[in-house]
């Protein structure tokens, strides 16, 4: 599953690969991170694997159980509701900043990203489309010019991707994902703050409702 790592910054490399395995669904919720097995796969001692697990714990992707070890975190509907509420506040602030800092190249990049979302919807590439959806929003956060804000977004996106991977979709119609990005870019181009905030809030809140509802269903079925 994993690639061997170089001796430079072992902990970060290991954490990144484990995180991607969680986000992509290769490591399922509740799966135990076995230090010995992982150290063999990475070609390292157990110490950097343990430190990587602690790093992922701080990022909310794994949990630690005394005398048992580290396990992939099992997200709940309540967890996802909380994450989306934080994401809405973060991206609305990013949009406010972007209004005064965004350039023509940024706008063009966002428009190309919407074209990518439409293309992937036509192809039925749902997992790829979900990934590119997060790329769009990362581009918006990048346009804010605030590196700390972008770092927080990356952490939230990692958790959300792990949750959405379990349900495999955001909307029944994947074209809706692409369509709801268009008003965001149009408002950004016009420099209309209220219109931008309304479009962005609608887009993220609609995703929140869809994801949380699906997770509520999963929790009821497993109860």
C-alpha positions in Angstrom: 0.0 0.0 0.0 2.8 2.4 0.9 6.0 3.6 -0.7 9.4 3.5 1.1 10.5 7.0 2.3 13.7 8.9 2.2 15.6 9.8 5.3 14.7 13.5 5.0 11.6 14.6 7.0 10.5 11.0 7.6 7.6 11.9 9.9 5.9 14.3 7.4 6.3 11.8 4.5 4.8 9.0 6.4 2.0 11.1 7.7 1.2 12.3 4.2 1.0 8.8 2.8 -1.2 7.5 5.7 -3.5 10.6 5.4 -4.0 9.9 1.6 -4.8 6.3 2.4 -7.4 7.4 4.8 -8.9 10.0 2.5 -8.9 7.6 -0.4 -10.7 4.9 1.6 -7.8 2.5 1.6 -7.7 2.7 5.4 -11.2 2.4 6.7 -12.7 4.1 9.8 -11.8 2.1 12.8 -8.8 0.5 11.2 -5.8 0.1 13.5 -2.4 1.6 12.5 0.0 -1.2 13.4 3.4 0.4 14.0 5.4 -2.7 13.2 3.6 -3.5 9.9 3.8 0.2 8.8 7.4 0.5 9.7 8.2 -2.5 7.5 6.2 -1.0 4.6 7.9 2.3 4.9 11.3 0.8 5.5 11.9 2.7 8.8 12.0 2.1 12.5 8.8 2.3 14.5 9.6 5.7 16.0 8.8 7.9 12.9 5.6 5.9 12.3 4.5 6.7 15.9 5.3 10.4 15.5 3.4 10.4 12.2 0.4 8.9 13.9 0.6 11.6 16.6 0.7 14.2 13.9 -2.4 12.7 12.2 -4.1 12.6 15.6 -3.5 16.4 16.0 -5.1 16.8 12.5 -8.2 14.8 13.5 -7.7 11.9 11.2 -6.7 9.3 13.8 -7.5 8.7 17.5 -5.4 7.1 20.2 -6.6 4.5 22.6 -4.5 3.7 25.7 -2.8 0.3 25.6 -4.4 -0.3 22.1 -2.7 2.2 19.8 -3.9 4.5 17.0 -7.0 4.0 14.9 -8.5 5.7 11.9 -11.1 8.1 13.3 -14.7 7.3 12.7 -16.5 10.6 11.7 -20.1 11.1 12.7 -22.8 13.2 11.3 -22.3 15.7 14.2 -18.6 15.9 13.4 -19.3 16.7 9.8 -21.9 19.3 10.7 -19.3 21.0 12.9 -16.6 20.9 10.3 -18.9 22.3 7.6 -20.0 25.2 9.9 -16.4 26.1 10.5 -15.7 25.8 6.8 -18.5 28.2 5.9 -17.1 30.9 8.3 -13.5 30.3 7.0 -14.4 30.5 3.3 -16.7 33.5 3.7 -13.7 35.3 5.2 -11.4 34.1 2.5 -13.9 35.4 -0.1 -13.9 38.8 1.6 -10.1 39.0 1.4 -10.0 37.7 -2.1 -12.3 40.5 -3.4 -9.4 43.0 -2.9 -6.6 40.7 -3.8 -7.8 38.4 -6.6 -6.2 38.9 -10.0 -7.2 38.1 -13.6 -5.1 34.9 -13.5 -6.9 33.8 -10.4 -10.3 34.3 -12.0 -9.2 32.4 -15.1 -8.0 29.5 -13.0 -11.3 29.3 -11.2 -13.2 29.3 -14.5 -11.0 26.5 -15.9 -11.6 24.6 -12.7 -15.4 24.8 -13.2 -14.9 23.5 -16.8 -13.0 20.5 -15.2 -15.9 19.9 -12.8 -18.4 19.8 -15.8 -16.1 17.5 -17.8 -15.8 15.1 -14.9 -19.6 15.2 -14.4 -20.1 14.2 -18.0 -17.6 11.4 -17.6 -19.2 10.2 -14.4 -15.9 10.4 -12.5 -17.4 11.2 -9.2 -14.4 10.7 -6.9 -12.2 12.8 -9.2 -14.9 15.5 -9.3 -15.1 15.6 -5.5 -11.3 16.0 -5.4 -11.4 18.8 -8.0 -14.2 20.5 -6.1 -11.9 20.8 -3.1 -9.2 22.2 -5.4 -11.6 24.9 -6.5 -12.1 26.0 -3.0 -8.4 25.8 -2.2 -7.8 28.1 -5.1 -10.3 30.6 -3.6 -8.6 30.4 -0.3 -5.2 30.9 -2.0 -6.6 34.1 -3.6 -7.2 35.4 -0.1 -3.5 35.8 0.2 -3.6 34.5 3.8 -1.2 31.5 4.3 -2.6 30.7 7.8 -6.1 30.6 6.5 -5.0 28.3 3.7 -3.4 25.9 6.2 -6.6 25.7 8.2 -8.6 25.0 5.0 -6.3 22.2 4.1 -6.9 20.5 7.5 -10.7 20.8 7.2 -10.6 19.6 3.6 -8.7 16.5 4.6 -11.3 15.6 7.2 -14.2 16.3 4.9 -12.6 14.2 2.1 -12.3 11.3 4.5 -16.0 11.5 5.3 -17.2 12.1 1.8 -15.2 9.1 0.5 -17.4 6.8 2.7 -20.6 8.0 0.9 -19.1 8.4 -2.5 -21.0 11.4 -3.6 -22.3 14.9 -2.8 -25.3 15.2 -5.0 -27.5 12.7 -6.9 -26.7 14.8 -10.1 -22.9 15.5 -10.3 -23.6 18.4 -12.7 -25.1 20.3 -9.7 -21.6 20.4 -8.1 -20.3 22.3 -11.2 -23.3 24.5 -11.5 -23.2 25.9 -8.0 -19.7 27.1 -8.5 -20.6 29.4 -11.4 -22.4 32.2 -9.3 -19.3 32.3 -7.0 -17.0 33.2 -9.8 -19.5 35.6 -11.4 -19.8 37.5 -8.1 -16.1 37.6 -7.7 -15.6 39.0 -11.1 -18.2 41.8 -10.4 -16.6 42.5 -7.0 -20.1 42.1 -5.4 -19.4 41.2 -1.7 -23.0 40.3 -0.8 -23.6 38.3 -3.9 -20.4 36.5 -3.4 -21.1 35.6 0.2 -24.6 34.5 -0.7 -23.5 32.2 -3.5 -20.6 30.7 -1.5 -22.8 30.2 1.6 -25.5 28.5 -0.5 -23.0 26.2 -2.2 -21.3 25.0 1.0 -24.5 24.8 3.0 -26.1 22.6 0.3 -23.1 20.3 0.4 -23.4 20.2 4.2 -27.1 19.3 4.1 -26.4 16.5 1.6 -23.4 15.0 3.4 -24.9 15.2 6.9 -28.2 13.7 5.8 -26.4 10.8 4.2 -24.3 10.2 7.3 -27.4 10.4 9.5 -28.8 7.6 7.3 -25.6 5.5 7.7 -25.7 5.9 11.5 -29.4 4.9 11.7 -28.8 1.8 9.5 -25.9 0.7 11.7 -27.7 1.4 15.0 
